Amino acid sequence: AIFNTLRIGKSWSDRLSIGQTIALYDKHTGTMSKAKVINIDWDIDKDSMLANHAAMNHLGMELSNPATELEKILQNNYGKGFYSKSKGLTAIYLSKI
């Protein structure tokens, strides 16, 4: 199954490349797994990124209103001030290996 993780800013889009294998850590089970980077998308417009990518996000898939609820999660994780000043979002699409 393909899913994404959303990260604040553009730096992750520069660090990763399509086809690269990365490690994932599941904090609930304490286990590690591998995933392949399928696609990377960055845009300065956070609202557009959330509208286009939140439903495929590993957390957003479980939410009834992914874009709105995921924005609140990001604000809680990073702080509202940091989130509001940040320059866009990066969606990293992954497929577990």
CORSULJO-V704808 format. One line per field, one symbol per residue. phi: phi as a letter, one per 20 degrees, with the letter a starting at -180 (. if undefined). psi: psi as a letter, one per 20 degrees, with the letter a starting at -180 (. if undefined). burial: + if it has 16 or more other C-alpha atoms within 10 Angstrom, else -. A space follows every 10 residues. Layout:
# CORSULJO-V704808
phi = ???
psi = ???
burial = ???
This chain:
# CORSULJO-V704808
phi = .ebccdcfnd gffeedcfnf eceddeffdm ddbdbdfebc ccbfefffff fecffefgef feefcgffff fffffffdnf ffffefencd ddeccfe
psi = qprrppqpai hhhhhqqpiq prqqpoihik qqrqqpohqp pqqhnhgggg hhihhjqhgh hiqhmggghh ghgggggipg ggghiqnaqp popqpq.
burial = --++++++++ -++------- +--------- ----++++++ -+---+--++ --++++++++ -----++-++ +--+------ --+---++++ ++++---
